[in-house]
């Protein structure tokens, strides 16, 4: 699942210097949503190997 985010973040990282502040904020929101999902999965025990 987390490899798909790379597809979205790579073009943003390559054109970071020409994009405006609004695109930066949108990317931060995107990363924040990913982190919230990761924390949720971690707390539910979905990342445990057993």
C-alpha distance matrix in Angstrom:
0.0 3.8 5.5 5.8 7.7 9.9 11.1 12.4 13.7 15.5 18.1 18.7 19.5 21.7 23.8 23.8 27.6 28.5 26.4 28.0 27.4 25.9 22.9 22.5 22.6 20.0 17.6 18.5 17.8 14.3 13.6 15.5 13.4 10.3 12.7 14.1 10.9 10.5 14.2 14.2 11.9 14.1 17.2 16.6 16.3 12.9 12.4 15.9 16.9 19.9
3.8 0.0 3.8 5.3 5.5 7.3 9.6 10.7 11.1 12.9 15.9 16.2 16.5 19.0 21.2 20.9 24.7 26.0 24.0 25.6 24.9 23.8 20.8 20.0 20.3 18.1 15.2 15.9 15.9 12.5 11.1 13.4 12.1 8.6 10.6 12.9 10.5 9.4 13.1 14.1 12.3 13.7 17.1 17.3 16.9 13.9 12.7 16.2 17.4 20.8
5.5 3.8 0.0 3.8 5.4 5.4 7.2 9.5 10.2 11.0 13.9 15.1 15.3 17.1 19.7 20.0 23.7 24.9 23.3 25.4 25.3 24.3 21.0 20.4 21.4 19.1 16.0 17.4 17.8 14.2 13.1 16.0 15.0 11.6 13.9 16.4 14.2 13.1 16.9 17.9 16.0 17.3 20.8 20.8 20.2 17.1 15.6 18.9 19.5 22.9
5.8 5.3 3.8 0.0 3.8 5.3 5.4 7.1 9.1 10.4 12.5 13.7 14.8 16.6 18.5 19.1 22.9 23.5 21.6 23.6 23.7 22.3 18.9 19.0 19.7 16.9 14.4 16.3 16.2 12.4 12.3 15.3 13.7 11.0 14.1 16.1 13.9 13.9 17.6 18.2 16.7 18.7 21.8 21.7 21.6 18.4 17.6 21.2 22.1 25.3
7.7 5.5 5.4 3.8 0.0 3.8 5.3 5.2 6.1 8.5 10.8 11.1 12.1 14.5 16.2 16.2 20.0 20.9 18.8 20.5 20.3 19.1 15.8 15.5 16.2 13.7 10.8 12.6 12.8 9.1 8.7 12.0 11.1 8.5 11.4 13.9 12.4 12.4 15.9 17.0 16.2 17.8 20.9 21.3 21.6 18.8 17.9 21.5 22.9 26.3
9.9 7.3 5.4 5.3 3.8 0.0 3.8 5.3 5.0 5.7 8.8 9.8 9.9 11.9 14.3 14.6 18.3 19.5 18.0 20.3 20.5 19.8 16.3 15.8 17.3 15.2 11.9 13.9 15.0 11.6 10.8 14.4 14.2 11.5 13.8 16.8 15.6 15.0 18.4 20.0 19.0 20.1 23.4 24.1 23.9 21.2 19.6 23.1 24.1 27.6
11.1 9.6 7.2 5.4 5.3 3.8 0.0 3.8 5.8 5.8 7.4 9.4 10.6 11.6 13.6 14.8 18.4 18.9 17.4 19.9 20.7 19.7 16.0 16.3 18.0 15.4 12.7 15.4 16.1 12.6 12.9 16.4 15.8 13.6 16.5 19.1 17.6 17.7 21.2 22.3 21.3 22.9 26.1 26.4 26.4 23.4 22.3 25.8 26.7 30.1
12.4 10.7 9.5 7.1 5.2 5.3 3.8 0.0 3.8 5.8 6.4 7.0 9.2 10.9 12.0 12.7 16.4 16.6 14.6 16.8 17.3 16.0 12.4 13.0 14.4 11.7 9.2 12.2 12.8 9.5 10.4 13.9 13.4 12.0 15.0 17.3 16.4 17.0 20.3 21.4 21.0 22.7 25.6 26.1 26.6 23.9 23.0 26.7 28.1 31.5
13.7 11.1 10.2 9.1 6.1 5.0 5.8 3.8 0.0 3.8 5.7 5.1 6.1 8.7 10.2 10.1 13.9 14.9 13.1 15.3 15.5 15.0 11.4 11.0 12.9 11.1 7.7 10.3 12.0 9.2 8.9 12.7 13.2 11.7 13.9 16.8 16.6 16.6 19.5 21.3 21.1 22.3 25.2 26.2 26.6 24.2 22.9 26.5 27.9 31.5
15.5 12.9 11.0 10.4 8.5 5.7 5.8 5.8 3.8 0.0 3.8 5.4 5.1 6.3 8.8 9.8 13.2 14.3 13.5 16.3 17.2 17.2 13.5 13.2 15.8 14.2 11.0 13.6 15.6 13.0 12.5 16.3 17.0 15.1 17.2 20.3 19.9 19.5 22.6 24.5 23.9 24.9 28.0 29.0 29.0 26.5 24.9 28.3 29.4 33.0
18.1 15.9 13.9 12.5 10.8 8.8 7.4 6.4 5.7 3.8 0.0 3.8 5.4 5.1 6.4 8.4 11.6 11.7 11.0 14.2 15.8 15.6 11.8 12.4 15.3 13.6 11.1 14.3 16.2 13.8 14.3 17.9 18.5 17.3 19.6 22.4 22.1 22.3 25.3 26.9 26.6 27.9 30.8 31.8 32.0 29.5 28.2 31.7 32.8 36.4
18.7 16.2 15.1 13.7 11.1 9.8 9.4 7.0 5.1 5.4 3.8 0.0 3.8 5.5 5.4 5.7 9.4 9.8 8.3 11.0 12.2 12.2 8.5 8.6 11.6 10.4 7.9 11.1 13.2 11.5 12.0 15.4 16.4 15.7 17.8 20.5 20.8 21.1 23.7 25.5 25.8 26.9 29.6 30.8 31.4 29.2 27.9 31.5 33.0 36.6
19.5 16.5 15.3 14.8 12.1 9.9 10.6 9.2 6.1 5.1 5.4 3.8 0.0 3.8 5.6 5.1 8.5 10.3 9.8 12.5 13.4 14.3 11.0 9.9 13.1 12.8 9.7 11.9 14.8 13.3 12.7 16.1 17.7 16.6 18.0 21.1 21.6 21.3 23.8 26.1 26.2 26.8 29.6 31.2 31.4 29.3 27.6 31.0 32.4 36.1
21.7 19.0 17.1 16.6 14.5 11.9 11.6 10.9 8.7 6.3 5.1 5.5 3.8 0.0 3.8 5.7 8.1 9.3 10.0 13.4 15.2 16.2 12.9 12.5 16.0 15.5 12.9 15.5 18.2 16.6 16.3 19.8 21.2 20.0 21.6 24.7 25.0 24.7 27.4 29.5 29.4 30.1 33.1 34.5 34.6 32.3 30.6 33.9 35.0 38.7
23.8 21.2 19.7 18.5 16.2 14.3 13.6 12.0 10.2 8.8 6.4 5.4 5.6 3.8 0.0 3.8 5.6 5.8 6.4 10.1 12.4 13.5 10.5 10.7 14.4 14.1 12.2 15.0 17.6 16.5 16.9 20.1 21.5 21.0 22.7 25.5 26.0 26.2 28.7 30.7 31.0 31.9 34.6 36.0 36.5 34.3 32.8 36.3 37.6 41.3
23.8 20.9 20.0 19.1 16.2 14.6 14.8 12.7 10.1 9.8 8.4 5.7 5.1 5.7 3.8 0.0 3.8 5.6 5.4 8.2 9.7 11.4 8.7 7.9 11.7 12.2 10.3 12.4 15.4 14.9 14.9 17.8 19.8 19.5 20.8 23.5 24.6 24.7 26.8 29.0 29.7 30.3 32.8 34.5 35.1 33.3 31.8 35.2 36.8 40.5
27.6 24.7 23.7 22.9 20.0 18.3 18.4 16.4 13.9 13.2 11.6 9.4 8.5 8.1 5.6 3.8 0.0 3.8 5.7 8.1 10.0 12.6 10.8 10.0 13.7 14.9 13.5 15.3 18.3 18.4 18.3 20.9 23.1 23.0 24.1 26.8 28.1 28.2 30.1 32.4 33.2 33.7 36.1 38.0 38.6 36.9 35.3 38.6 40.3 44.0
28.5 26.0 24.9 23.5 20.9 19.5 18.9 16.6 14.9 14.3 11.7 9.8 10.3 9.3 5.8 5.6 3.8 0.0 3.8 6.6 9.8 11.7 10.1 10.6 14.1 14.8 14.1 16.5 19.0 19.0 19.7 22.2 24.0 24.3 25.7 28.2 29.3 29.8 31.8 33.8 34.7 35.5 37.9 39.5 40.3 38.5 37.1 40.6 42.3 46.0
26.4 24.0 23.3 21.6 18.8 18.0 17.4 14.6 13.1 13.5 11.0 8.3 9.8 10.0 6.4 5.4 5.7 3.8 0.0 3.8 6.9 8.1 6.3 7.5 10.7 11.1 11.0 13.4 15.6 15.8 16.9 19.2 20.8 21.4 23.0 25.2 26.4 27.2 29.1 30.9 32.0 33.0 35.2 36.7 37.8 36.0 34.9 38.5 40.4 44.0
28.0 25.6 25.4 23.6 20.5 20.3 19.9 16.8 15.3 16.3 14.2 11.0 12.5 13.4 10.1 8.2 8.1 6.6 3.8 0.0 3.8 5.5 5.6 6.7 9.0 10.3 11.1 12.9 14.8 15.8 17.1 18.8 20.6 21.8 23.1 24.8 26.5 27.5 29.1 30.8 32.3 33.3 35.1 36.8 38.2 36.7 35.8 39.4 41.6 45.1
27.4 24.9 25.3 23.7 20.3 20.5 20.7 17.3 15.5 17.2 15.8 12.2 13.4 15.2 12.4 9.7 10.0 9.8 6.9 3.8 0.0 3.8 5.5 5.0 6.3 8.7 9.9 10.6 12.4 14.3 15.3 16.4 18.5 20.1 20.9 22.5 24.5 25.6 26.8 28.6 30.4 31.2 32.8 34.7 36.2 35.0 34.2 37.7 40.1 43.6
25.9 23.8 24.3 22.3 19.1 19.8 19.7 16.0 15.0 17.2 15.6 12.2 14.3 16.2 13.5 11.4 12.6 11.7 8.1 5.5 3.8 0.0 3.8 5.4 5.1 6.2 8.7 9.8 10.6 12.4 14.3 15.2 16.7 18.6 19.9 21.0 22.8 24.4 25.7 27.0 28.9 30.2 31.6 33.2 34.9 33.6 33.2 36.8 39.3 42.7
22.9 20.8 21.0 18.9 15.8 16.3 16.0 12.4 11.4 13.5 11.8 8.5 11.0 12.9 10.5 8.7 10.8 10.1 6.3 5.6 5.5 3.8 0.0 3.8 5.4 5.0 6.2 8.6 9.8 10.4 12.3 14.1 15.3 16.6 18.4 19.9 21.2 22.6 24.4 25.8 27.2 28.5 30.3 31.7 33.2 31.5 31.0 34.6 36.9 40.4
22.5 20.0 20.4 19.0 15.5 15.8 16.3 13.0 11.0 13.2 12.4 8.6 9.9 12.5 10.7 7.9 10.0 10.6 7.5 6.7 5.0 5.4 3.8 0.0 3.8 5.4 5.1 6.3 8.7 9.8 10.6 12.2 14.4 15.4 16.5 18.4 20.1 21.0 22.5 24.3 25.8 26.7 28.5 30.3 31.7 30.3 29.4 32.9 35.2 38.8
22.6 20.3 21.4 19.7 16.2 17.3 18.0 14.4 12.9 15.8 15.3 11.6 13.1 16.0 14.4 11.7 13.7 14.1 10.7 9.0 6.3 5.1 5.4 3.8 0.0 3.8 5.4 5.0 6.2 8.6 9.9 10.4 12.4 14.3 15.1 16.3 18.4 19.8 20.9 22.4 24.4 25.4 26.8 28.6 30.3 29.1 28.6 32.1 34.8 38.2
20.0 18.1 19.1 16.9 13.7 15.2 15.4 11.7 11.1 14.2 13.6 10.4 12.8 15.5 14.1 12.2 14.9 14.8 11.1 10.3 8.7 6.2 5.0 5.4 3.8 0.0 3.8 5.4 5.1 6.2 8.7 9.8 10.7 12.6 14.3 15.3 16.8 18.5 20.1 21.2 22.8 24.4 25.9 27.2 29.0 27.5 27.2 30.9 33.4 36.7
17.6 15.2 16.0 14.4 10.8 11.9 12.7 9.2 7.7 11.0 11.1 7.9 9.7 12.9 12.2 10.3 13.5 14.1 11.0 11.1 9.9 8.7 6.2 5.1 5.4 3.8 0.0 3.8 5.4 5.0 6.2 8.5 9.9 10.6 12.3 14.2 15.4 16.5 18.4 20.0 21.2 22.4 24.4 25.9 27.2 25.5 24.9 28.5 30.8 34.3
18.5 15.9 17.4 16.3 12.6 13.9 15.4 12.2 10.3 13.6 14.3 11.1 11.9 15.5 15.0 12.4 15.3 16.5 13.4 12.9 10.6 9.8 8.6 6.3 5.0 5.4 3.8 0.0 3.8 5.4 5.1 6.0 8.6 9.8 10.4 12.2 14.2 15.1 16.3 18.2 19.9 20.7 22.3 24.2 25.7 24.5 23.8 27.3 29.9 33.3
17.8 15.9 17.8 16.2 12.8 15.0 16.1 12.8 12.0 15.6 16.2 13.2 14.8 18.2 17.6 15.4 18.3 19.0 15.6 14.8 12.4 10.6 9.8 8.7 6.2 5.1 5.4 3.8 0.0 3.8 5.5 4.9 6.2 8.7 9.8 10.4 12.4 14.2 15.2 16.4 18.4 19.8 21.0 22.6 24.5 23.3 23.1 26.7 29.5 32.7
14.3 12.5 14.2 12.4 9.1 11.6 12.6 9.5 9.2 13.0 13.8 11.5 13.3 16.6 16.5 14.9 18.4 19.0 15.8 15.8 14.3 12.4 10.4 9.8 8.6 6.2 5.0 5.4 3.8 0.0 3.8 5.4 5.2 6.4 8.8 10.0 10.8 12.5 14.5 15.5 16.8 18.5 20.2 21.4 23.0 21.3 21.1 24.8 27.3 30.6
13.6 11.1 13.1 12.3 8.7 10.8 12.9 10.4 8.9 12.5 14.3 12.0 12.7 16.3 16.9 14.9 18.3 19.7 16.9 17.1 15.3 14.3 12.3 10.6 9.9 8.7 6.2 5.1 5.5 3.8 0.0 3.8 5.4 5.0 6.2 8.6 9.8 10.4 12.3 14.2 15.3 16.3 18.3 19.9 21.1 19.7 18.9 22.5 25.0 28.4
15.5 13.4 16.0 15.3 12.0 14.4 16.4 13.9 12.7 16.3 17.9 15.4 16.1 19.8 20.1 17.8 20.9 22.2 19.2 18.8 16.4 15.2 14.1 12.2 10.4 9.8 8.5 6.0 4.9 5.4 3.8 0.0 3.8 5.3 5.0 6.2 8.6 9.7 10.5 12.2 14.2 15.1 16.4 18.3 20.0 19.1 18.8 22.2 25.1 28.3
13.4 12.1 15.0 13.7 11.1 14.2 15.8 13.4 13.2 17.0 18.5 16.4 17.7 21.2 21.5 19.8 23.1 24.0 20.8 20.6 18.5 16.7 15.3 14.4 12.4 10.7 9.9 8.6 6.2 5.2 5.4 3.8 0.0 3.8 5.5 5.1 6.2 8.6 10.0 10.6 12.4 14.2 15.4 16.6 18.6 17.3 17.5 21.1 24.0 27.1
10.3 8.6 11.6 11.0 8.5 11.5 13.6 12.0 11.7 15.1 17.3 15.7 16.6 20.0 21.0 19.5 23.0 24.3 21.4 21.8 20.1 18.6 16.6 15.4 14.3 12.6 10.6 9.8 8.7 6.4 5.0 5.3 3.8 0.0 3.8 5.4 5.1 6.2 8.7 9.8 10.6 12.2 14.3 15.4 16.6 15.0 14.7 18.4 21.0 24.2
12.7 10.6 13.9 14.1 11.4 13.8 16.5 15.0 13.9 17.2 19.6 17.8 18.0 21.6 22.7 20.8 24.1 25.7 23.0 23.1 20.9 19.9 18.4 16.5 15.1 14.3 12.3 10.4 9.8 8.8 6.2 5.0 5.5 3.8 0.0 3.8 5.4 5.0 6.1 8.5 9.8 10.3 12.2 14.1 15.3 14.4 13.8 17.2 20.1 23.3
14.1 12.9 16.4 16.1 13.9 16.8 19.1 17.3 16.8 20.3 22.4 20.5 21.1 24.7 25.5 23.5 26.8 28.2 25.2 24.8 22.5 21.0 19.9 18.4 16.3 15.3 14.2 12.2 10.4 10.0 8.6 6.2 5.1 5.4 3.8 0.0 3.8 5.4 5.2 6.1 8.7 9.8 10.6 12.3 14.3 13.8 14.1 17.4 20.6 23.5
10.9 10.5 14.2 13.9 12.4 15.6 17.6 16.4 16.6 19.9 22.1 20.8 21.6 25.0 26.0 24.6 28.1 29.3 26.4 26.5 24.5 22.8 21.2 20.1 18.4 16.8 15.4 14.2 12.4 10.8 9.8 8.6 6.2 5.1 5.4 3.8 0.0 3.8 5.5 5.0 6.2 8.5 9.9 10.6 12.4 11.1 11.8 15.3 18.3 21.1
10.5 9.4 13.1 13.9 12.4 15.0 17.7 17.0 16.6 19.5 22.3 21.1 21.3 24.7 26.2 24.7 28.2 29.8 27.2 27.5 25.6 24.4 22.6 21.0 19.8 18.5 16.5 15.1 14.2 12.5 10.4 9.7 8.6 6.2 5.0 5.4 3.8 0.0 3.8 5.4 5.2 6.0 8.6 9.9 10.7 9.5 9.1 12.6 15.5 18.6
14.2 13.1 16.9 17.6 15.9 18.4 21.2 20.3 19.5 22.6 25.3 23.7 23.8 27.4 28.7 26.8 30.1 31.8 29.1 29.1 26.8 25.7 24.4 22.5 20.9 20.1 18.4 16.3 15.2 14.5 12.3 10.5 10.0 8.7 6.1 5.2 5.5 3.8 0.0 3.8 5.5 4.9 6.1 8.5 9.9 10.1 10.0 12.7 16.2 19.0
14.2 14.1 17.9 18.2 17.0 20.0 22.3 21.4 21.3 24.5 26.9 25.5 26.1 29.5 30.7 29.0 32.4 33.8 30.9 30.8 28.6 27.0 25.8 24.3 22.4 21.2 20.0 18.2 16.4 15.5 14.2 12.2 10.6 9.8 8.5 6.1 5.0 5.4 3.8 0.0 3.8 5.4 5.2 6.2 8.7 8.8 10.1 12.8 16.3 18.6
11.9 12.3 16.0 16.7 16.2 19.0 21.3 21.0 21.1 23.9 26.6 25.8 26.2 29.4 31.0 29.7 33.2 34.7 32.0 32.3 30.4 28.9 27.2 25.8 24.4 22.8 21.2 19.9 18.4 16.8 15.3 14.2 12.4 10.6 9.8 8.7 6.2 5.2 5.5 3.8 0.0 3.8 5.5 5.1 6.3 5.3 6.7 9.7 12.9 15.4
14.1 13.7 17.3 18.7 17.8 20.1 22.9 22.7 22.3 24.9 27.9 26.9 26.8 30.1 31.9 30.3 33.7 35.5 33.0 33.3 31.2 30.2 28.5 26.7 25.4 24.4 22.4 20.7 19.8 18.5 16.3 15.1 14.2 12.2 10.3 9.8 8.5 6.0 4.9 5.4 3.8 0.0 3.8 5.5 5.2 5.9 5.7 7.9 11.5 14.1
17.2 17.1 20.8 21.8 20.9 23.4 26.1 25.6 25.2 28.0 30.8 29.6 29.6 33.1 34.6 32.8 36.1 37.9 35.2 35.1 32.8 31.6 30.3 28.5 26.8 25.9 24.4 22.3 21.0 20.2 18.3 16.4 15.4 14.3 12.2 10.6 9.9 8.6 6.1 5.2 5.5 3.8 0.0 3.8 5.4 7.6 8.6 9.8 13.6 15.4
16.6 17.3 20.8 21.7 21.3 24.1 26.4 26.1 26.2 29.0 31.8 30.8 31.2 34.5 36.0 34.5 38.0 39.5 36.7 36.8 34.7 33.2 31.7 30.3 28.6 27.2 25.9 24.2 22.6 21.4 19.9 18.3 16.6 15.4 14.1 12.3 10.6 9.9 8.5 6.2 5.1 5.5 3.8 0.0 3.8 5.6 8.2 9.2 12.7 14.0
16.3 16.9 20.2 21.6 21.6 23.9 26.4 26.6 26.6 29.0 32.0 31.4 31.4 34.6 36.5 35.1 38.6 40.3 37.8 38.2 36.2 34.9 33.2 31.7 30.3 29.0 27.2 25.7 24.5 23.0 21.1 20.0 18.6 16.6 15.3 14.3 12.4 10.7 9.9 8.7 6.3 5.2 5.4 3.8 0.0 3.8 5.4 5.5 9.0 10.4
12.9 13.9 17.1 18.4 18.8 21.2 23.4 23.9 24.2 26.5 29.5 29.2 29.3 32.3 34.3 33.3 36.9 38.5 36.0 36.7 35.0 33.6 31.5 30.3 29.1 27.5 25.5 24.5 23.3 21.3 19.7 19.1 17.3 15.0 14.4 13.8 11.1 9.5 10.1 8.8 5.3 5.9 7.6 5.6 3.8 0.0 3.8 5.7 8.5 10.4
12.4 12.7 15.6 17.6 17.9 19.6 22.3 23.0 22.9 24.9 28.2 27.9 27.6 30.6 32.8 31.8 35.3 37.1 34.9 35.8 34.2 33.2 31.0 29.4 28.6 27.2 24.9 23.8 23.1 21.1 18.9 18.8 17.5 14.7 13.8 14.1 11.8 9.1 10.0 10.1 6.7 5.7 8.6 8.2 5.4 3.8 0.0 3.8 6.5 9.6
15.9 16.2 18.9 21.2 21.5 23.1 25.8 26.7 26.5 28.3 31.7 31.5 31.0 33.9 36.3 35.2 38.6 40.6 38.5 39.4 37.7 36.8 34.6 32.9 32.1 30.9 28.5 27.3 26.7 24.8 22.5 22.2 21.1 18.4 17.2 17.4 15.3 12.6 12.7 12.8 9.7 7.9 9.8 9.2 5.5 5.7 3.8 0.0 3.8 6.3
16.9 17.4 19.5 22.1 22.9 24.1 26.7 28.1 27.9 29.4 32.8 33.0 32.4 35.0 37.6 36.8 40.3 42.3 40.4 41.6 40.1 39.3 36.9 35.2 34.8 33.4 30.8 29.9 29.5 27.3 25.0 25.1 24.0 21.0 20.1 20.6 18.3 15.5 16.2 16.3 12.9 11.5 13.6 12.7 9.0 8.5 6.5 3.8 0.0 3.8
19.9 20.8 22.9 25.3 26.3 27.6 30.1 31.5 31.5 33.0 36.4 36.6 36.1 38.7 41.3 40.5 44.0 46.0 44.0 45.1 43.6 42.7 40.4 38.8 38.2 36.7 34.3 33.3 32.7 30.6 28.4 28.3 27.1 24.2 23.3 23.5 21.1 18.6 19.0 18.6 15.4 14.1 15.4 14.0 10.4 10.4 9.6 6.3 3.8 0.0
